Amino acid sequence: MNLCCIILLGTICISSSFFTSKYERRRSAAAAIYAQTVKGPDADTKPDYEQIHGPLGKTLDRLFLTIFRTRMAEQVGIDSSLPKDDYQGLMELTGAMNARFSDRTEVQKTAQNILRSLFPSWLPRQYASLFSRPFPQFSARMNAWATRVAGTWLMGECELNDVEVDGKLYKDQGLLVKRCRFLEESGCASVCVNACKIPTQNFFIEDMGLPLTMVPDYETGECQFSFGRMPTVEEEMEAKATPCLSRCPTGGSLRRWHDGNRESVDLSPISLNETSSACQFMDAA
């Protein structure tokens, strides 16, 4: 009888130790992940993006959203059940696109193809020949202006500004996004880099013949467009190495997925706060 009690107590102690250690490991992992994240702007100060419109007004903004959403659905191969002019439908498509490819370059190529599909096939090539190469400064200012006019619905409030290119200051060749809606709604640095920053830069550089550098600030939500300026290797490496946002819905899983490392992806990432949930992008894979 005493021997049985000793064995039972020993089993209980071992089991308790095992589960305690497992809990501590998970808590330590969560702390490690959180230490490598960027807090981002305060969610309590989030703008009412539905009330922010481009210079052409709300009606045309909704038209731009509808066209973009339609082209994106054609490239991704599926569509959201939400109305065409519903921004959250666009974010659902973005999630599906990012979940579909474990190779980040495939996400970048798909996003670049979406931008290409917005224009007649001949236009970017002709623009490069007729404007970008012979009139680089004029082209840079024109595209900064056009991006503000046609992109406020996507990014939120933005303003033209001066940028430095090769040590010289150029007037109105920049566009400052004050708090990017696309980044805010996705809550994910990997989505920002692979579905927006890199493909947009590549589209302007490769298709429009116009250098562009985009520098997102994950602490403030700002993003600086510098037309006429080529991105440096160091800047691109820094962008790709940026820690995830602390409120990222994937808990960092999407970045590991885009690294092609499926074995390291936890489909039920540790919740870092009360609003975190299982990886919504991975669920769509």
N, C-alpha and C positions, 0 to 999 in steps of 0.2 A: 504493500500500500504506500509506504513512504517513498519507494523507488518510483512508483507511478506519479506521485505528486511532484517529485523532483524533475522527472522527465517533462511533465506538463508545464511546470513553471519555467523550465529551460526553453521549451518551445515558444511560450508566450514572450519571453524576453528576447529571443532571437527574432521573432516576427516583429515585435515592437521596434527593435533596433533597425531591422531591414526597412520598414515603412518610414521610420523617422529619417534614416539616411537618404531614402529616395526623395522624401519631401525636401530635405535640406539641399539635395543636389538640384532639384527643380528650382528651389528658391534661389540658389546660387547662380544657376543658369539664367534665371530671369534677371537677376541683378547685373550679371555680366552683359546681357543683351541691352539692358537699359543704359548701362554705362557707355555703350557704344552707339547710342542714339542721339538724335538732335531733337530738342523739345519742340521747336517750331513756334509760330506765333500763337498767342493766346486764343483759344477757341471762343472765349467769351466776347472777343472783339471782332469776330468774323463779320465781314460786310454783308449786307443784304444784296447779293449779286443780282437778284431778279430786278432790282431797281437801278442797276448800272447798265447804261446803254452807250453804244458807239455814237459818233457824230451824226449818223444817218437815221438814228431813231430805233425804237423797239421793233417796229414791223419788219424792217430790213434785217435787224439782228436775228429775228426768228427765222427769216428766210435763209440767212447764212447758216444757221444751225441746222435747219432742215436739209439743205444741200450737203453740208459736211457729213451729217449723220447718214444720209442716203449713200454717199460715196464710200463711207467707212463700212457700212453694212455689206456693200458689194464686195469689198476687199476681204473682209473677215469671213464672209459666207453665212452669217446669221444676223438677226436683228433683235432688238429688245421689243417687248410687247407694249412699252410705253409710247405715248404720242411722239411723232417725229420732231416736234419742237420742245420736247422735254429734255433738259440737260442731263438728268439722271439716266435717261436712256443711253445717252452718249457715254456715260461713265460705265454702264453695264457692258457696252460694246468694248470699251477700253479694257475692262477686266477680262473679258473673253479673249481678246487678242493677246494680252500678256500671258494668260494661262495656257494658250494653245502652243506656244513655242518655248522650249527650255533653252534654246540658243538665242541670246539677246540680239544677235545680228539679224535674225529672222523677224523679230519684233520691229527693229529699226527699218528694215527693208519694207515691211508691210506698211508702216506709218509713212514712209517716204512715198510709197506708191499711192497712198490716199491723197497726199498733197498733189502729186502729179495728176491724179484723176480729176482734180478741180479745174484744170485748165485744158484747152485744146492741145492736142499732142505736139503741135508745131510751135506753140507760143513760147515756152521756156527757151528752146534752142534759138529762136529768132530774137528773143529779148536779149540773150547773152551776146549775140552778134551785133544787134542794132543799138543797144544801150549800155549793158554792163561793162563791156570792154572799152568802147570808145568814150563813154561818159560815166566813169565809175562813181564820182561824187554825186552827180545828179541822180544816178540809179540808186545809190545808197539812201539819199534823202527821200526819193520817191517811194521806196519800199518800206522805209520806216513809217512814212505817212500812211501808206496803204495798209500796213499791218495794224496800225491803230484803228483805222476806219473799219476794216473788215474783221478784226480779231478781238475787239473789246468784249464781245459776247462770250468768247471762249476763255479769255484770260482775266477779265475784270478791268478795273480802272487803270489807265496807262497814260503816259504823257511823253511827248518828244523831248529829247535832251541832246546835249553835245557829248561826243565821245572822243577819246584819244586813240589815234591810229599811228603807230610808228613814231611816237613822240610828238605828234602834231594834233591839235584840237580841231575837230570838224563839227560845224554847226548842224544840228537836227539830223544827224546820221544815227542817232540812238533812239531807243524806245525803252522807257522804264515802266515795267509792270509793277504796280505798287503792292499788290497782294494777289498772287496768281490763283485764279479760281480752279483751274485744272489740277494744280498741285494740291490745293486745299481739299477739293472733293475726293481726289484719289488717296490723299494722305500717305503717299508712297514715293520715296526718292527714286526707286528703280523704275517706276512708271514714268516719272518726270524725265529721267535721263534717256531711257530707251524708247519711249513712245512720243517724246516731244523734242527735247534738246538736240540730241544727235541727229534724228531724221530731218528735223527742220533745218539745221545747219547744212546737212548733206544736200538737201533739196536746193537751197539757195546756191551753194558752192558748185555742185555738180550739174544741176539742171538750169539754173538761172545765171550761172557764171558770176555770181556776186558773193564775195566773202561775207560770212556772218559768224559772230561769236555770241553765244548766249551764256550768261553767267547767273544761275539761280542762287538765291540766298535762302537756305532752308530755315534759318533762324527767324527771318522776317517775312518770308513768303514772296519777297521781291524777285524780279528777274530782269536783268539788263541785256537788251539786244544791242549789239554794236555792228551795224552794217558797214561793210568795207574793211572789216578787220578779220583776219584769219585766226582761228583758234590755235593755241599753242599745244604742244604735246603735254606739257606740264598741266595746263588747265583741264585738258580732257582726262588725264589720269586722276586729277584731284576730284573731278566731278564723278567719275566712276567709283571712286573710293569713299565718297561721302557716306557717313553712317545713315541708317534708316531713321525716319521720323519715329518718335516715341509712340505716336498714336497710329502707326501703320497697321492697317487691318490684317496684314499677313504676318506680323511679328517678325519680319525679316526673311520669311520663307520665300517670297517672290524673288529676292536677290539671289538666294542660293539656287532657285529653280532656273534663273537666267544664266547662272554660271554653268548650267548643265549637270549639276551635282544632285541628281534625284535622290540618292541615298541619304543625303543630309537634310532633306526637306521634311519638316514635321508638319503633317496635315492638320494637326491640332496644336498650334503654337501656344506657348505659355502666355496667358493673359497678363499684360503689363498694367492694365487699369480696368476699371469697371466697364468701359465702353468697348474694349477690345473683343474680338470674336475670332472664331476659327477662320482660316484663310479663305476669304470669299473668292479670290481669284483662282486658288487651287481647286476649289469645289467645281469650278467651271471647266476644268481640264478634262 
